[in-house]
Amino acid sequence: VGKSGDSTFRLLSTSVEEFKTAITSDKRDNFAKTFVAKANYQGLWPAVGYWRIKDHTRQLAGAITWTLSKRKPVVANLQLLHTFAAFRRQGVGRVLCNHFLKTVVKDGAEYWRVSAEVEAIPFYESLGIRFLGRQKSGCQLAVARVAGSFGGCMVDLQDPVIRAAVYKKGKGGCVEVFGED
Ligand SMILES: CC(C)(COP(=O)(O)OP(=O)(O)OC[C@H]1O[C@@H](n2cnc3c(N)ncnc32)[C@H](O)[C@@H]1OP(=O)(O)O)[C@@H](O)C(=O)NCCC(=O)NCCS
């Protein structure tokens, strides 16, 4: 047991009630409300939380959820990610994304994908993720074959699964593919 004042962080699941309790009125927590609505709608609870433990109390710093496709090859879809306002820029998002990659590889995923809002792109790029195009919603799409790290993941538009995701007509597909004239 650490001295009073010491804090440690742990990955532990979070229920919707615990997640809601962590939302503050800071506008940077606005996305947390969308997180709750989407996770409720898609049945994604419990999520994986990253908790700060200090003096025997826990505080939720951030959370992540994903789904695995039923069809093969298994594609892991990073659905929702949020770092609460007080915990921004302390590596919480990075820990949660690395945990996502490690876990889905263990669970048999061959590919992963994420559809990111423009504001979150610099964060994902800092992890080594490369975006392939822009979707109708304005979000950008990244799809890659899994590897040990995001930067090491293979992103080849000739790969049939990656190609199909990027050039899909309709929902989720790209209206603009980067580096294509
Ligand atoms: C995107 C988000 C999850 C990042 O979480 P975070 O815990 O603050 O990120 P980290 O501390 O792990 O950041 C890692 C690196 O990403 C980059 N980064 C993170 N936030 C950034 C920002 N706002 N602008 C530019 N770069 C950023 C930095 O390189 C950072 O490293 P540094 O702090 O050493 O410079 C967080 O801003 C968030 O919850 N945003 C609202 C919800 C959202 O957009 N979720 C994604 C849905 S698509």
The ligand as an SDF file (V2000), in Angstrom:
LIG
                    3D

 48 50  0  0  0  0  0  0  0  0999 V2000
   -8.7120   12.3990  -28.2280 C   0  0  0  0  0  0  0  0  0  0  0  0
   -8.5600   12.1280  -26.7300 C   0  0  0  0  0  0  0  0  0  0  0  0
   -9.1290   10.7550  -26.4120 C   0  0  0  0  0  0  0  0  0  0  0  0
   -7.0560   12.1840  -26.3700 C   0  0  0  0  0  0  0  0  0  0  0  0
   -6.9180   11.7790  -25.0200 O   0  0  0  0  0  0  0  0  0  0  0  0
   -5.6870   12.1740  -24.0500 P   0  0  0  0  0  0  0  0  0  0  0  0
   -5.7510   11.2080  -22.9270 O   0  0  0  0  0  0  0  0  0  0  0  0
   -5.7220   13.6140  -23.7300 O   0  0  0  0  0  0  0  0  0  0  0  0
   -4.4470   11.8820  -25.0060 O   0  0  0  0  0  0  0  0  0  0  0  0
   -2.9350   11.4890  -24.5720 P   0  0  0  0  0  0  0  0  0  0  0  0
   -2.5580   12.2550  -23.3610 O   0  0  0  0  0  0  0  0  0  0  0  0
   -2.8140   10.0030  -24.5260 O   0  0  0  0  0  0  0  0  0  0  0  0
   -2.1650   12.0710  -25.8290 O   0  0  0  0  0  0  0  0  0  0  0  0
   -1.1280   11.4000  -26.4720 C   0  0  0  0  0  0  0  0  0  0  0  0
   -0.5550   12.3010  -27.5360 C   0  0  0  0  0  0  0  0  0  0  0  0
   -1.5780   12.6240  -28.5010 O   0  0  0  0  0  0  0  0  0  0  0  0
   -1.3890   13.9690  -28.9830 C   0  0  0  0  0  0  0  0  0  0  0  0
   -2.5560   14.7850  -28.6120 N   0  0  0  0  0  0  0  0  0  0  0  0
   -3.5050   14.4920  -27.6730 C   0  0  0  0  0  0  0  0  0  0  0  0
   -4.4380   15.4610  -27.6400 N   0  0  0  0  0  0  0  0  0  0  0  0
   -4.0790   16.3780  -28.5550 C   0  0  0  0  0  0  0  0  0  0  0  0
   -4.6380   17.6130  -28.9800 C   0  0  0  0  0  0  0  0  0  0  0  0
   -5.7630   18.1040  -28.4400 N   0  0  0  0  0  0  0  0  0  0  0  0
   -3.9840   18.3140  -29.9460 N   0  0  0  0  0  0  0  0  0  0  0  0
   -2.8430   17.8570  -30.4890 C   0  0  0  0  0  0  0  0  0  0  0  0
   -2.2640   16.6770  -30.1270 N   0  0  0  0  0  0  0  0  0  0  0  0
   -2.8750   15.9500  -29.1800 C   0  0  0  0  0  0  0  0  0  0  0  0
   -0.1160   14.4710  -28.3150 C   0  0  0  0  0  0  0  0  0  0  0  0
    0.9580   14.1520  -29.1540 O   0  0  0  0  0  0  0  0  0  0  0  0
   -0.0860   13.6550  -27.0550 C   0  0  0  0  0  0  0  0  0  0  0  0
    1.2040   13.5300  -26.5100 O   0  0  0  0  0  0  0  0  0  0  0  0
    1.7960   14.7470  -25.5960 P   0  0  0  0  0  0  0  0  0  0  0  0
    0.7280   15.1230  -24.6020 O   0  0  0  0  0  0  0  0  0  0  0  0
    3.0010   14.1220  -24.9750 O   0  0  0  0  0  0  0  0  0  0  0  0
    2.0940   15.8590  -26.5480 O   0  0  0  0  0  0  0  0  0  0  0  0
   -9.2550   13.2280  -25.8940 C   0  0  0  0  0  0  0  0  0  0  0  0
   -8.8450   14.5030  -26.3380 O   0  0  0  0  0  0  0  0  0  0  0  0
  -10.7760   13.1700  -25.9340 C   0  0  0  0  0  0  0  0  0  0  0  0
  -11.3950   12.4450  -25.1620 O   0  0  0  0  0  0  0  0  0  0  0  0
  -11.3950   13.9570  -26.8420 N   0  0  0  0  0  0  0  0  0  0  0  0
  -12.8350   14.0450  -26.9410 C   0  0  0  0  0  0  0  0  0  0  0  0
  -13.4430   12.7750  -27.4110 C   0  0  0  0  0  0  0  0  0  0  0  0
  -12.8910   12.2810  -28.7160 C   0  0  0  0  0  0  0  0  0  0  0  0
  -12.6330   13.0320  -29.6490 O   0  0  0  0  0  0  0  0  0  0  0  0
  -12.7350   10.9510  -28.7610 N   0  0  0  0  0  0  0  0  0  0  0  0
  -12.3370   10.2650  -29.9390 C   0  0  0  0  0  0  0  0  0  0  0  0
  -13.5660    9.9800  -30.7020 C   0  0  0  0  0  0  0  0  0  0  0  0
  -13.2330    9.7200  -32.4060 S   0  0  0  0  0  0  0  0  0  0  0  0
  1  2  1  0
  2  3  1  0
  2  4  1  0
  2 36  1  0
  4  5  1  0
  5  6  1  0
  6  7  2  0
  6  8  1  0
  6  9  1  0
  9 10  1  0
 10 11  2  0
 10 12  1  0
 10 13  1  0
 13 14  1  0
 14 15  1  0
 15 16  1  0
 15 30  1  0
 16 17  1  0
 17 18  1  0
 17 28  1  0
 18 19  1  0
 18 27  1  0
 19 20  2  0
 20 21  1  0
 21 22  1  0
 21 27  2  0
 22 23  1  0
 22 24  2  0
 24 25  1  0
 25 26  2  0
 26 27  1  0
 28 29  1  0
 28 30  1  0
 30 31  1  0
 31 32  1  0
 32 33  2  0
 32 34  1  0
 32 35  1  0
 36 37  1  0
 36 38  1  0
 38 39  2  0
 38 40  1  0
 40 41  1  0
 41 42  1  0
 42 43  1  0
 43 44  2  0
 43 45  1  0
 45 46  1  0
 46 47  1  0
 47 48  1  0
M  END
$$$$
